[in-house]
Amino acid sequence: MRDLLPRPTAVHPAPGEFVFTSATGLSGPDDLTAPIRSALSVVPLAPNGTGIEVERDPALQAEAYTLSVTPERIRITAADRCGAFYAAQTLRQLLPDAVWRAAVPAGTRWAVPCGVVEDEPRFSWRGAHLDISRHFMPKREVLRMIDLLAMHKMNRLHLHLTDDQGWRVESHRFPLLHVIGSHRTESMISHYEEDASYDSTPHGGYYTLNDLAEIGAYAEARAITIVPEIDVPGHAAAILAAYPELGSRHDTTYQVLGKWGISRAILSPLPATVDFLTEVFAEILAAVKTPYFHLGGDECVLDDWEANPEIEEYRRSLGLGSMGELHAHFLRELGDRLAEHGCRAVYWDEAYVSGRLRDDSLIMAWRGMQVARRAASAGYDVIATPVVPTYFDYAEVDDANEPLAIGGPITLDDVASFEPAPADWPEEASAHLVGTQFQLWTERIPDGRTLDYRAWPRGCALAEVAWSGSADAEFTGRLTGHLARLDAYGVEYRPLTGPHPWQSGGTGPRRHRPGRIVAADVMTRLDGMTLDAASTRPSM
């Protein structure tokens, strides 16, 4: 019982093995056996066979399981459907690597080593964030990401559906959102601090509501919750290209941006905007059943609010002392609307400092662990998402062979040693740290192959941190064995020794830029930032 990843709570190897035969099958409650049967879809199982027994144990914590293997049988005891699914993922890892292929070689011998695995997750939120606004990822890439997250016992996929560079979901109520907002004429190919240059190639795409429903159902079957994000009130160029009347400037024509970075485009905070967004949220929530909805709230340039007399009068009528307070009021209103749908609002950490959010709000702390601690100490549930080490759009190594990245380095070791709930935090703050996730912003991730390269194997390390805690001394050895599973699945990850020749950046526009944005420098600047709602990422 070796090379299990993420690391189980306890492993007790025993001599012998269980060998699957033509009579091997599943027995137990249907809701627990169904996810196991699905996970073992390429393994021949007899419809009415025996050998794998599944039982429910309400005494176990949520998502926990015990897997016991003897030469005579396999027994899975799980707290719930998710625990049964995770037991199946461990069982898959104990089977030959061929189990990760879509079809297996004839004559594959299906055998599992004997022993007992006792396992439960450290955190309830174990996720990945995928930005599909800056570069659209076809549905197949999202479904594939869901499968890979499930392999690693991760349970949240945060989809960044909108930004200045594109609106990525159909709306029946407001169709111009996807008709106009889903595509742009070009994309920036130059790096920061270089003269701007573009590829002159149209880019776009969106998911229909039926696509979104399919993604949600596919994720649910794999114990994953979709967390949709409509980022407001900033990052709004794509929305305003479709419906400029929602903007704070009525003398401005907007277009979907092909340029990266922060724009001044911002929605008006007036009631008409809240009503508009409420209808959009309702459409999305009718397609995806989720208890979480991300509202963004980050990187807002509030100058246009200050310059708009109607917005200024609205602020005064509410008795608010500043536009920062109005920003908080706007996000609170949207959070209240989501609550009517049974959803908890999630925000980037700029939103929490106002103290005006609902008590049940979740905060993603990207500006560092000190920010995470402050938000948790204020009583909010917090997901640790600091730039270092959870932003996987950063290069892993500062080396000329690497492909273009936003900055770096954020190494595999940086991720493996990450502690989302540091030991020096007070107990009341640690109790509000509900988990962590890695971020894939896609300015420099144009396609699925690059997505694989950036996400894995650092995603393996983050999965270990989220499920088990910081990686142990045996992590590198277990990861080496685990990479054979990724090979079988067809993942084009970054090899531990560096990129394959075809994965390097070459000498063209996707070449590596050494010394541009060093991750450690970014965190130094973030630590010194004023924590207010208008704070933005440092200039990059």
Secondary structure as GFF3:
##gff-version 3
##sequence-region A 1 540
A	DSSP	beta_strand	10	19	.	.	.	ID=ss1
A	DSSP	beta_strand	24	27	.	.	.	ID=ss2
A	DSSP	alpha_helix	30	39	.	.	.	ID=ss3
A	DSSP	beta_strand	50	56	.	.	.	ID=ss4
A	DSSP	beta_strand	65	69	.	.	.	ID=ss5
A	DSSP	beta_strand	74	78	.	.	.	ID=ss6
A	DSSP	alpha_helix	81	94	.	.	.	ID=ss7
A	DSSP	three_ten_helix	97	100	.	.	.	ID=ss8
A	DSSP	beta_strand	111	119	.	.	.	ID=ss9
A	DSSP	beta_strand	125	131	.	.	.	ID=ss10
A	DSSP	alpha_helix	139	151	.	.	.	ID=ss11
A	DSSP	beta_strand	156	160	.	.	.	ID=ss12
A	DSSP	beta_strand	162	163	.	.	.	ID=ss13
A	DSSP	beta_strand	166	167	.	.	.	ID=ss14
A	DSSP	alpha_helix	176	179	.	.	.	ID=ss15
A	DSSP	beta_strand	183	184	.	.	.	ID=ss16
A	DSSP	beta_strand	203	204	.	.	.	ID=ss17
A	DSSP	alpha_helix	209	220	.	.	.	ID=ss18
A	DSSP	beta_strand	225	232	.	.	.	ID=ss19
A	DSSP	alpha_helix	237	242	.	.	.	ID=ss20
A	DSSP	three_ten_helix	244	246	.	.	.	ID=ss21
A	DSSP	alpha_helix	271	287	.	.	.	ID=ss22
A	DSSP	beta_strand	292	296	.	.	.	ID=ss23
A	DSSP	alpha_helix	303	306	.	.	.	ID=ss24
A	DSSP	alpha_helix	309	317	.	.	.	ID=ss25
A	DSSP	alpha_helix	323	339	.	.	.	ID=ss26
A	DSSP	beta_strand	344	348	.	.	.	ID=ss27
A	DSSP	three_ten_helix	349	354	.	.	.	ID=ss28
A	DSSP	beta_strand	362	365	.	.	.	ID=ss29
A	DSSP	alpha_helix	369	377	.	.	.	ID=ss30
A	DSSP	beta_strand	381	384	.	.	.	ID=ss31
A	DSSP	alpha_helix	387	390	.	.	.	ID=ss32
A	DSSP	alpha_helix	412	416	.	.	.	ID=ss33
A	DSSP	alpha_helix	427	430	.	.	.	ID=ss34
A	DSSP	beta_strand	433	440	.	.	.	ID=ss35
A	DSSP	alpha_helix	448	455	.	.	.	ID=ss36
A	DSSP	alpha_helix	458	467	.	.	.	ID=ss37
A	DSSP	alpha_helix	475	489	.	.	.	ID=ss38
A	DSSP	three_ten_helix	501	503	.	.	.	ID=ss39
A	DSSP	alpha_helix	519	527	.	.	.	ID=ss40
###
